[in-house]
Amino acid sequence: MIEYPTIPEKIVVHLGAPMEDAANITIDFIDYIKNVASSEIYPTWPQEALRANILAQISVALNRIYTEYYRSRGYSFDITSSTAFDQSFVYQRDIFENVASIVDEIFDSYIRRRDNIEPLFAAFCDGVEVQCDGLSQWGSVDLANRGFSAIEILRSYYGQDIELVINAPIENTQASAPVSPLREGDTGRDVEILQRRLNRISVNFPRIPKIYPADGLFDKSTTDAVKEFQQVFGLAEDGLVGKNTWYSIQSVYNAVKRLYELNSEGLKLADLSTEYPAQLSEGSSGEGVLVLQYYLSYVSTYVPTVQSVSIDGSFGPMTKNSVLSFQRTYGLPQTGVVNRTTWNKLQEIYYSQVQNIPYIFSAGEIVPYPGRILRNGIEGNDVRVLQEYLSFIADKNAEIPDVVADGAYGPATEAAVRAFIKSYGLSDTNGRVNATVWDAIASVYEDLYAGENVQNDQYPGYPIT
């Protein structure tokens, strides 16, 4: 499952029921919707009824693609032409001109429930020969004739909490499964999404142990949860998350959350990742902006076309210009706004730059945030560097307990991190070191090592006490 819905350029349609031996065809998404609309509804219907039905058809197709409903089951297509499973598609049929005109206008819009992410599986039926819980096609005609707008028609069937997403981005979609199997020691967004899915599945299948915290580190508790899932669902119990296990987890996750049903539990932003803070734009402030500026500042050091930015926690014109330059450099829409797509790309570029950096402590030198959240129970050279920084700071600040640089993040290291966070006025992170905390510790270490008398207002994010 992709992290945020987009409008695909292409869709693969199976010309039959899922298990039927039939051809698959690849067609432009916009042409697919024109075909479905011309097959499902009459061009003589009122304009608002046509629009309401087409929006439902778009949302059904996008829900299938977004949840990877068929892909996660091992099929090589996105949707079928069978009305018993999806919606009607008649290969190479004639398209109604007025229907095509409406689709051209609204093909990049879809229905969702307020505060949910996934496109609504907007079930519909004719309402005469077949009854269903969703939209009645002939009933929509009656409502349109009574003066209802398209959104009013949709809300009369799907509820007052639905809304339309318009001008959704258009981009090719890719399979969500990681290229290489995830395993113990791996870090990143895919691991965090995996952990969050397993935690939700464990509500319905209590044998699967909870993973805490779900912070993107594939540790032993994640391995244990994966193995238990594999045992429950009859998979090879190797603790690795390859394509088969990834899609099995996704399919079960979608099922327990009912993401392809009208009464979906709903997919919230917090279900996807805690690393993405929310949409950031000019006027935003806080820890999310600090992390954004840290990433931009580092990337700009190696990518000349990305403008540098100060790390002050305030999203002003300078930060906006830096974001615009990043979006321009990497072919993203130049909005100056950091949505999930921009955030993910920024993290991807940052991680690619730091992944080959040797984390070896050298007095007075600073290495960047390693790209994984450091917390109690993990080990590594990046932990050792962190401990060296903290030990040096502890010599100058009696509020920070000393720590041995042994590369193991244990209770003593966590205590030193918590004391640093409290002493320097950072947001509480439960003793974990994210990009903001790492940058603060490294900055204080660098200034103390250089013997500079830094005033508080020079580092508003990291006040020196």
C-alpha positions in Angstrom: 0.0 0.0 0.0 1.4 3.4 -1.0 1.5 5.9 1.9 -0.9 8.5 0.4 -3.4 8.2 -2.4 -2.4 9.3 -5.9 -4.1 9.1 -9.2 -2.3 6.4 -11.2 -1.4 7.0 -14.9 -2.3 3.4 -15.7 -4.5 0.6 -14.3 -4.4 -3.1 -15.1 -7.8 -4.6 -15.6 -8.6 -8.4 -15.6 -11.3 -9.1 -18.1 -13.3 -11.5 -16.0 -13.7 -12.7 -12.4 -10.5 -12.9 -10.3 -10.0 -16.7 -10.7 -11.2 -16.8 -14.3 -8.6 -17.5 -17.0 -8.9 -14.1 -18.8 -6.7 -11.5 -20.3 -5.2 -8.5 -18.4 -5.1 -5.2 -20.2 -3.2 -2.0 -19.2 -5.1 1.2 -19.9 -4.8 4.8 -19.0 -6.7 5.4 -15.7 -8.8 8.2 -17.2 -9.8 6.0 -20.1 -10.7 3.2 -17.7 -13.1 5.5 -15.8 -14.7 6.7 -19.1 -15.3 3.1 -20.0 -16.8 2.2 -16.6 -19.0 5.3 -16.6 -20.2 4.5 -20.1 -20.9 0.9 -19.1 -22.6 1.6 -15.7 -24.8 4.7 -16.3 -26.9 6.4 -18.9 -25.7 9.6 -20.6 -29.2 11.0 -20.5 -29.1 11.2 -16.7 -29.0 14.7 -15.0 -25.5 16.2 -14.8 -25.3 16.0 -11.0 -26.3 12.3 -11.0 -23.6 11.6 -13.6 -21.0 13.4 -11.5 -22.0 11.6 -8.3 -21.9 8.1 -9.9 -18.5 8.8 -11.6 -17.0 10.0 -8.3 -18.1 6.7 -6.7 -16.6 4.7 -9.6 -13.3 6.6 -9.3 -13.2 5.9 -5.6 -13.9 2.2 -5.9 -11.0 1.9 -8.4 -8.6 3.9 -6.3 -9.5 1.9 -3.2 -8.6 -1.3 -5.0 -5.3 0.2 -6.1 -4.5 1.9 -2.8 -5.1 -1.2 -0.7 -3.4 -3.4 -3.3 -6.5 -5.6 -2.8 -5.6 -8.0 -5.7 -1.9 -7.4 -5.8 -1.6 -8.4 -2.1 -3.3 -11.7 -3.0 -0.8 -12.6 -5.6 -2.7 -11.4 -8.7 -1.0 -9.3 -11.4 -3.9 -6.9 -11.9 -5.5 -4.0 -10.0 -9.2 -4.6 -10.6 -11.6 -6.9 -12.5 -14.3 -6.2 -15.0 -16.7 -8.4 -13.1 -19.6 -6.6 -11.4 -19.8 -9.4 -8.9 -16.5 -8.2 -7.5 -15.9 -4.7 -8.8 -17.6 -2.6 -11.5 -18.4 -3.0 -15.2 -15.7 -2.6 -17.9 -16.4 -3.5 -21.5 -13.2 -3.7 -23.5 -13.1 -1.4 -26.5 -16.6 -0.1 -26.1 -17.8 3.3 -27.4 -17.6 6.1 -24.9 -20.3 8.7 -24.4 -19.1 12.2 -25.2 -20.8 14.0 -22.3 -19.6 11.3 -19.9 -16.0 11.7 -21.2 -16.2 15.4 -20.7 -17.2 15.0 -17.0 -14.4 12.4 -16.4 -11.8 14.8 -18.0 -12.9 17.3 -15.3 -13.0 15.2 -12.2 -10.9 12.1 -12.8 -8.4 13.4 -10.2 -11.0 13.6 -7.5 -12.3 11.0 -5.1 -14.4 10.4 -2.0 -13.1 9.7 1.5 -14.4 10.0 5.0 -13.3 13.0 6.9 -9.9 12.4 8.7 -9.4 9.2 6.8 -6.7 8.7 4.2 -7.9 5.8 2.0 -10.4 6.4 -0.9 -13.8 5.2 0.2 -14.9 1.9 -1.2 -18.0 3.6 -2.5 -20.2 0.6 -3.1 -23.2 1.2 -5.5 -25.9 -0.8 -7.3 -28.8 0.0 -9.6 -31.3 0.2 -6.7 -34.0 -1.5 -8.7 -33.0 -5.1 -9.5 -30.2 -5.1 -7.0 -30.2 -3.4 -3.5 -27.1 -2.5 -1.5 -26.0 -0.4 1.4 -24.3 2.1 -0.9 -25.4 4.4 -3.6 -28.6 3.6 -5.6 -27.9 4.6 -9.2 -31.5 5.2 -10.1 -32.1 6.8 -6.7 -29.3 9.3 -7.6 -31.3 10.3 -10.7 -34.3 11.0 -8.5 -32.3 13.2 -6.1 -30.7 15.1 -9.0 -34.1 15.8 -10.5 -35.0 17.2 -7.0 -32.1 19.7 -7.2 -29.5 17.8 -5.2 -25.9 18.5 -6.1 -23.4 15.7 -6.6 -21.9 16.0 -3.1 -25.4 16.1 -1.6 -26.3 13.0 -3.4 -23.2 11.2 -2.2 -23.8 12.3 1.4 -27.3 11.1 1.3 -26.0 7.6 0.7 -22.6 7.5 2.3 -23.1 9.8 5.3 -22.5 13.5 6.1 -18.8 12.8 7.1 -17.6 12.2 3.5 -15.6 14.8 1.6 -14.1 15.2 -1.8 -10.4 15.2 -2.4 -9.8 17.3 -5.6 -6.7 17.8 -7.7 -5.0 14.7 -6.3 -1.4 14.2 -7.6 -1.0 12.0 -10.7 2.0 9.7 -10.6 2.9 6.1 -11.4 2.2 3.8 -8.5 4.7 1.2 -7.4 4.4 -2.0 -5.4 4.7 -1.3 -1.7 6.7 -4.5 -0.8 10.4 -3.8 0.0 12.8 -4.8 -2.7 14.9 -6.8 -0.2 13.4 -8.7 2.7 13.3 -6.8 5.9 15.2 -8.4 8.8 16.4 -7.8 12.3 18.7 -4.7 12.4 16.9 -2.9 9.5 15.5 0.6 10.1 13.3 3.0 8.3 9.7 3.8 7.4 8.9 0.4 5.9 9.9 -1.2 9.3 7.7 1.3 11.2 4.7 0.7 8.9 5.3 -3.1 9.4 5.3 -2.7 13.1 2.2 -0.6 13.2 0.3 -3.1 11.0 1.3 -6.0 13.2 0.3 -4.1 16.4 -3.2 -3.5 14.9 -3.5 -7.1 13.7 -2.6 -8.3 17.2 -5.9 -6.7 18.5 -7.8 -9.3 16.5 -5.1 -12.0 16.9 -3.8 -11.7 20.5 -1.2 -14.4 20.0 0.9 -11.9 18.0 2.9 -9.9 20.6 2.8 -6.1 20.6 5.9 -4.2 19.4 6.8 -1.2 21.5 7.8 1.3 20.5 7.0 1.1 16.8 9.9 3.3 16.0 11.2 1.9 12.7 13.9 -0.4 14.3 13.5 -4.0 13.4 14.5 -5.5 16.8 14.0 -8.8 18.4 10.4 -7.9 19.5 9.6 -7.3 15.8 11.2 -10.6 14.8 9.1 -12.4 17.4 5.9 -10.7 16.2 6.7 -11.5 12.5 7.4 -15.2 13.4 4.1 -15.5 15.3 2.2 -13.9 12.4 3.8 -16.4 10.1 2.9 -19.3 12.3 -0.8 -18.1 12.7 -1.2 -17.6 8.9 0.7 -20.7 7.8 3.9 -19.0 6.4 7.5 -20.1 6.7 8.6 -19.0 10.2 11.9 -17.3 9.3 11.2 -13.9 10.9 12.0 -12.2 7.5 9.6 -9.9 5.8 9.9 -10.6 2.1 7.2 -10.0 -0.5 5.0 -12.9 0.6 5.0 -12.0 4.3 4.7 -8.3 3.6 1.6 -8.7 1.4 0.1 -11.3 3.8 0.4 -8.8 6.7 -1.0 -6.1 4.5 -4.0 -8.2 3.4 -4.8 -9.1 7.0 -4.3 -5.5 8.2 -6.7 -4.2 5.5 -9.2 -6.9 6.4 -9.2 -6.2 10.2 -9.5 -2.5 9.5 -12.2 -3.2 6.8 -10.5 -0.7 4.4 -12.4 -2.0 1.4 -15.8 -1.8 3.0 -18.3 1.1 3.5 -18.0 0.8 7.2 -14.2 1.0 7.2 -12.4 1.6 10.5 -10.4 4.1 8.4 -6.8 4.7 7.9 -5.5 7.7 9.9 -2.2 9.6 9.4 -0.9 8.2 12.7 -1.5 4.7 11.4 1.2 5.2 8.8 4.1 6.8 10.6 5.1 9.0 13.5 8.1 10.3 11.6 5.9 12.5 9.3 4.7 15.3 11.6 1.9 16.7 9.5 1.8 19.0 6.5 4.3 21.8 7.1 4.2 25.2 5.4 5.2 28.8 6.0 4.1 29.8 9.5 4.5 26.3 11.0 6.8 25.8 13.9 8.0 23.2 16.4 9.9 20.0 16.4 8.7 18.9 12.9 10.1 22.0 11.4 13.4 21.5 13.3 13.7 18.0 11.8 12.8 19.3 8.4 15.4 22.1 8.6 18.0 19.6 9.8 17.5 17.4 6.8 17.5 20.3 4.4 20.6 21.8 5.9 22.5 18.5 5.5 21.3 17.8 2.0 22.2 21.3 0.9 25.8 20.6 1.9 26.1 18.0 -0.9 23.5 19.1 -3.4 24.3 22.7 -4.6 20.9 23.2 -6.1 19.2 22.9 -2.6 19.4 26.1 -0.7 20.8 26.0 2.9 18.5 26.9 5.8 19.0 27.8 9.5 17.8 25.4 12.1 15.5 27.5 14.3 12.2 25.7 14.3 10.4 28.4 12.5 9.1 27.8 8.9 9.8 31.3 7.4 10.6 32.5 3.9 14.1 31.0 4.0 12.8 27.6 4.8 10.1 27.9 2.1 12.8 28.8 -0.5 14.8 25.8 0.6 11.8 23.5 0.3 11.1 25.0 -3.2 14.7 24.4 -4.3 14.5 20.8 -3.0 11.2 20.1 -4.8 12.7 21.7 -8.0 15.8 19.6 -7.8 14.0 16.3 -7.4 11.1 16.9 -9.8 8.3 17.4 -7.2 5.5 19.9 -7.5 7.0 23.3 -6.5 4.5 24.3 -3.7 6.9 25.3 -0.9 4.6 23.0 1.3 6.0 19.9 2.8 3.4 17.2 2.3 4.1 13.5 2.8 5.5 13.0 -0.7 8.1 15.8 -0.2 8.9 14.6 3.4 9.5 11.0 2.2 11.7 12.1 -0.7 13.7 14.3 1.7 14.2 11.4 4.1 15.2 9.1 1.2 17.9 11.6 0.0 19.2 12.2 3.5 19.4 8.5 4.3 21.2 7.7 1.0 23.8 10.4 2.0 24.5 9.1 5.5 24.2 5.3 5.0 27.9 4.9 4.1 29.3 7.3 6.7 31.6 5.5 9.2 30.4 6.2 12.7 33.8 6.5 14.3 34.3 9.0 17.1 37.0 11.6 16.5 37.5 14.4 19.0 35.9 17.6 17.9 34.3 16.2 14.7 30.6 15.9 14.2 28.8 13.2 12.3 25.2 13.5 11.1 22.2 11.8 12.5 22.5 8.1 11.6 19.0 7.9 10.2 17.6 5.6 12.8 16.0 6.4 16.2 18.4 5.4 18.9 16.8 3.9 22.1 17.3 1.6 25.0 18.2 -1.9 23.9 20.1 -1.3 20.7 23.8 -1.3 19.9 26.1 0.1 17.3 28.9 2.6 16.4 26.3 5.4 16.2 25.4 4.7 19.8 29.1 4.9 20.7 29.5 8.3 19.0 26.4 9.5 20.9 27.8 8.4 24.2 31.1 10.1 23.5 29.2 13.4 22.9 27.2 12.9 26.1 30.3 12.1 28.2 32.0 15.2 27.0 29.0 17.4 27.8 28.6 15.7 31.2 32.1 17.0 32.1 30.9 20.6 31.6 27.3 20.2 32.8 26.7 18.6 36.2 23.0 18.0 35.3 24.1 15.4 32.8 25.2 12.0 34.3 28.3 10.5 32.8 28.0 7.6 30.5 30.5 4.9 29.3 31.0 4.8 25.5 30.5 1.1 25.0 28.2 1.2 22.0 25.2 -0.3 24.0 22.2 2.0 24.6 21.3 0.9 28.1 19.6 2.6 31.1 22.6 4.9 31.8 22.6 6.2 28.3 18.9 6.7 28.4 19.3 8.6 31.7 21.9 10.9 30.2 19.7 11.6 27.1 16.7 12.4 29.3 18.8 14.7 31.5 20.1 16.4 28.3 16.6 16.9 27.0 15.4 18.4 30.3 18.5 20.6 30.7 18.4 22.0 27.2 14.6 22.5 26.9 13.9 20.0 24.2 10.6 18.2 23.6 10.4 14.9 25.5 11.1 11.9 23.3 10.8 9.2 26.0 14.6 8.8 26.2 15.0 8.2 22.5 17.3 10.1 20.1 15.7 11.3 16.9 17.1 13.8 14.4 16.3 16.8 16.6 17.9 15.4 19.8 20.9 14.1 17.9 21.5 17.6 16.3 21.1 19.3 19.6 23.6 17.0 21.4 26.1 17.3 18.5 25.7 21.1 18.4 26.3 21.5 22.1 29.2 19.1 22.0 30.8 21.0 19.1 30.4 24.4 20.8 31.8 23.1 24.1 34.7 21.4 22.4 35.6 24.6 20.6 35.4 26.5 23.8 32.9 29.1 22.5 30.7 31.0 24.9 27.4 30.5 23.0 24.5 32.6 24.1 21.0 31.1 24.3 19.6 33.2 21.4 22.2 31.8 19.0 20.6 28.4 19.2 16.9 29.0 20.0 16.1 25.3 19.6 18.9 24.2 22.0 19.2 26.7 24.9 22.5 26.5 26.7 22.2 26.6 30.5 
